[in-house]
Amino acid sequence: MTSLYARELEIAQLAVQRASILTKRVFHEKTKGTISKSDASPVTIGDFGAQALIIAALQRHFPTDEIVAEEEASTLRSDDALAEQIWDFVRDTKLDDVASELLLGGGIESKDKMLEVIDLGNSKGGNMGRIWAIDPIDGTKGFLRGGQYAVCLALMVDGDVKVGVLGCPNLPVDDSAELDAGIGSNASDEEGRGVVFSAVLGQGATSRPLGTGALAEGKKIRMKEVNDLSAATFCESVESGHSNQGGAAEIAKKLNITRPSVRMDSQAKYGSIARGAGDIYLRLPTSKTYQEKIWDHAAGDLIVREAGGQVTDTTGNRLDFSVGRTLAANKGVVAAPAAVHGQVLKAVQEVLGVGQ
């Protein structure tokens, strides 16, 4: 008997795998010495190219679904040289396995069609119907430094996340490999790296090696049982502008956590704690007005919850993906094993003065 959302999961995993291949090609061919996200940067090329490939696959199978994505093609229509660079990568990126590539619908037929496809990611989001959220390269600076980044895809139905997939090209395949301070840089393409995390609501979470053809065999993942919070490992963003690192250090002290935080970019943090390589992920607000984008959290939120975790904002509310392109109803992210989430949240609220 076919499980609910089995087709969506298969297409999403293959689409993320193919897009991840493109991002790796861009890294190796274009990134030498680049550190900015200017219009012609490798991140721009990778973002547009990965988004085009993912949307093309979704359009093939789910043509009436809406899509929320980060990029739109107006820049490319006024910069043909950049569009041509992106088209070169999109045209030449295929899965090695012929059947899997055909299942995705094969390639995009022309550069003009690629631009049309990129612009299909313009949904406003919301709480009605089927909406996919895409972040083609989450963790732009991690990508540029050869560190952690993720290709992210999630399906929401009536505002509730049902399917989540993360392609993390630079994380270790080994689910038991513990996080360390070096995880955030210079990890690109070492032997034994590249993971696809996935989850379907109510069906658990899975990891599998990131390949170049058909999907590799997956295995179920669970968050690590934490009996002693003082021995826990917590993850946070590399960039201090993305998360209040001083506040996180105070929270760690309050919980008697003695290990230094592991700083890494992207939703690779969600995948890492979901498989027990880390325990806690904190993203603490740095601004009263900033709103998180739904594509930065939808897939990771589901994967952690399906692996036995709990994910809330700093007030204790679940992340609400039903109000548009942002998490307008939430502030910050607190992710931890369900059994200790309450303790972690209490410490967060005491340090940040939430509810006082």
C-alpha positions, 0 to 999 in steps of 0.5 A, spaced: 500 500 500 502 506 497 503 511 503 500 518 503 505 523 500 509 517 497 509 521 490 511 528 493 516 525 497 520 521 491 519 527 486 522 532 492 528 528 494 530 527 487 529 534 485 533 536 491 538 531 489 539 534 482 539 541 484 544 539 489 549 536 484 548 543 480 550 547 486 556 543 487 558 544 480 557 551 481 562 551 487 567 547 483 567 551 477 565 558 479 567 560 487 575 561 487 576 567 491 568 569 491 565 572 498 559 576 496 552 575 493 553 580 487 549 579 481 554 575 478 556 571 484 557 563 484 551 564 489 547 567 484 548 562 479 547 556 484 540 560 487 537 561 480 539 554 477 537 550 483 531 553 483 529 552 476 531 545 476 526 544 482 520 548 480 521 544 473 520 537 476 514 540 481 511 543 475 511 536 471 508 532 476 504 537 480 502 543 475 496 546 479 500 547 486 503 554 488 510 555 489 514 560 494 521 561 492 526 566 493 528 568 486 525 571 481 528 572 474 527 580 472 535 580 473 536 575 468 532 578 463 536 584 463 543 581 464 543 576 458 550 574 460 548 572 467 542 568 464 547 564 459 551 562 465 546 559 469 543 556 463 549 552 461 549 549 468 541 548 468 542 545 461 548 540 463 545 538 470 542 531 470 541 525 474 546 519 472 540 514 473 536 515 466 530 512 469 530 517 475 532 523 470 526 521 466 521 521 472 523 528 474 521 530 466 528 531 464 531 537 462 528 544 461 528 545 453 530 552 453 533 558 456 527 562 455 523 556 458 528 556 464 526 564 466 519 562 465 520 556 470 524 561 475 518 566 476 513 560 478 516 561 485 511 567 486 506 565 490 504 569 496 503 563 501 498 562 506 493 557 509 489 554 503 491 549 498 498 546 496 504 550 496 511 548 496 517 552 499 524 552 496 530 555 498 535 553 493 541 555 497 540 556 504 547 558 507 550 563 502 556 564 506 557 557 508 556 555 500 562 560 498 567 558 504 566 550 502 562 549 509 555 548 510 549 549 506 542 546 504 538 545 498 531 546 501 524 544 499 517 543 503 510 542 501 505 545 505 497 543 505 493 548 508 498 551 512 501 545 515 508 542 513 507 535 510 513 533 506 520 536 508 527 535 504 534 537 505 540 536 501 546 537 505 552 536 500 557 537 506 555 534 512 558 527 513 554 521 511 555 518 517 549 519 522 553 518 528 559 523 526 558 528 532 558 535 531 565 539 532 567 546 531 570 545 524 563 542 521 562 549 518 568 550 514 572 547 509 568 541 508 566 541 501 567 534 497 571 530 502 570 523 502 563 520 505 560 527 505 553 529 502 546 527 506 539 528 504 534 528 510 527 527 509 520 527 512 513 526 511 508 528 517 506 522 521 511 517 518 518 519 521 524 522 518 530 519 514 537 520 512 540 517 506 547 519 502 546 524 497 548 521 490 548 523 483 543 518 480 537 514 483 536 515 491 540 511 495 537 507 501 535 511 507 535 509 514 530 512 520 533 517 524 531 519 531 534 525 536 539 523 541 536 522 548 538 527 553 538 525 560 543 530 562 543 537 559 550 539 561 552 534 556 548 537 550 551 540 544 547 546 541 548 549 534 547 556 532 548 560 526 555 562 524 553 570 523 551 574 529 546 578 525 542 571 524 542 569 531 543 573 538 549 569 540 550 572 547 544 570 549 545 563 547 551 563 551 547 565 557 542 560 556 547 555 555 550 557 562 543 557 565 543 549 563 550 548 565 552 546 558 559 546 558 561 544 550 562 550 546 556 552 541 557 549 534 556 554 529 554 552 522 550 555 516 543 553 514 538 548 515 543 543 516 543 545 523 536 542 523 538 535 520 544 535 524 540 535 531 534 530 528 539 525 527 543 526 534 549 529 532 547 535 536 541 536 541 539 543 541 538 549 535 537 556 538 536 561 533 534 567 537 531 574 535 536 580 533 531 585 531 524 586 533 522 587 526 525 581 522 521 576 520 524 569 518 522 566 511 518 560 511 523 557 506 528 557 511 525 553 516 519 549 513 523 542 511 527 542 517 522 544 522 518 537 520 524 533 520 526 535 527 519 534 529 518 527 526 525 525 529 522 526 536 524 533 537 519 539 538 520 546 535 517 552 537 519 560 537 521 563 544 514 564 546 513 556 546 508 557 540 509 552 534 512 555 527 506 558 523 507 557 516 500 559 514 500 566 514 504 568 508 512 568 505 514 569 512 513 567 519 510 573 521 507 570 527 513 567 530 520 570 534 526 566 534 526 558 534 528 553 539 529 546 537 530 540 542 528 533 544 521 533 546 523 530 553 527 536 554 524 542 550 520 545 556 527 546 560 530 549 554 525 554 553 524 556 560 532 558 560 531 561 553 525 565 556 528 567 562 534 570 559 530 573 554 525 576 558 520 573 554 513 573 558 515 577 563 
